[in-house]
Amino acid sequence: MSVLPTRLSFMRRIINKIRSLFWKILGVDEQMM
């Protein structure tokens, strides 16, 4: 039971990093947020 939440938060953290990098590459870092 304790493995799922940690994995979810871990995946969410990775997705956030990838998304921020993606927006920086596109050049719309501040507009979307």
C-alpha positions as CSV (number, residue, x, y, z in Angstrom):
1,M,0.0,0.0,0.0
2,S,2.9,2.4,0.8
3,V,4.6,1.7,-2.5
4,L,1.9,3.2,-4.8
5,P,1.7,6.8,-3.3
6,T,5.5,7.2,-3.3
7,R,5.6,6.0,-6.9
8,L,2.8,8.4,-7.9
9,S,4.6,11.4,-6.3
10,F,7.8,10.3,-7.9
11,M,6.3,10.1,-11.4
12,R,4.5,13.4,-10.8
13,R,7.8,15.0,-9.9
14,I,9.5,13.7,-13.1
15,I,6.5,14.8,-15.2
16,N,6.8,18.3,-13.7
17,K,10.5,18.5,-14.5
18,I,10.0,17.3,-18.1
19,R,7.0,19.7,-18.6
20,S,9.1,22.6,-17.3
21,L,12.0,21.7,-19.7
22,F,9.5,21.3,-22.5
23,W,8.0,24.8,-22.0
24,K,11.5,26.3,-21.7
25,I,12.4,24.8,-25.0
26,L,9.3,26.1,-26.6
27,G,9.8,29.5,-25.1
28,V,6.4,29.8,-23.4
29,D,7.7,29.4,-19.9
30,E,5.9,32.3,-18.3
31,Q,2.9,32.6,-20.5
32,M,1.2,29.4,-19.6
33,M,1.8,29.9,-15.9
